[in-house]
Each structure stands twice: as C-alpha cells, then as structure tokens.
Amino acid sequence: MSAAGVSPLLDHAPAHLEATRRTGEEAEFLFLLNHSDTETVRVPLTVDGIDLVSGTKTDGAVELAPLAVAVVRSGRRAVMSRNSTRASSG
C-alpha cells in the first residue's frame, strides 16, 4: 500500500475499527465505526471537533462503545495544517 501512496488514517487502530475521512470546503468529517460487539475503543484525535451523533466536543479523543458510530466534524483551517493525504483504514 505504501508504494501506492496509501497509509492508514489512524495509527495502531484495532482491526474492528473503521475510519473514513471526507473533506469539504469548510469542514472535515471523520466517520468512525466500531464493528466489535464486545470491545469499547478509544480513538485519539489530532484535531478537536464535535461528534455529530452525540453532540459532544471530542477534546482530543472519542470513545466508541461496541457497535457504536461517531461522526466528528472539525474546521477546515485546522485540517489544512495537518497531513491530509492519508487514506481510510479498516
């Protein structure tokens, strides 16, 4: 995958965590899906945002219960300061 310029979106993510990023003109959206029916997963984030599912601020991390979903919206300016060439994992 690295030869094709593709790398995981999240480092050290468990196999049952799916992560996809979509970037728009004004915001970035990180979709997180915990496919495990038994394990809770804590996902560290490089940018703070709002989880649109729960309505809470992420403050550096999101915790997903088994089979839970989060959609984290962050501002586009914060996103542009990071490496935005990574692909999804999962």
Protein Blocks (a to p, Z undefined) as FASTA:
>chain_A
ZZnopacfbghiafklccdddddfkbccdddddfbfkbccddddfbdcddfknopafkhp
acddehiacdddddfklmmmpcckbcceZZ
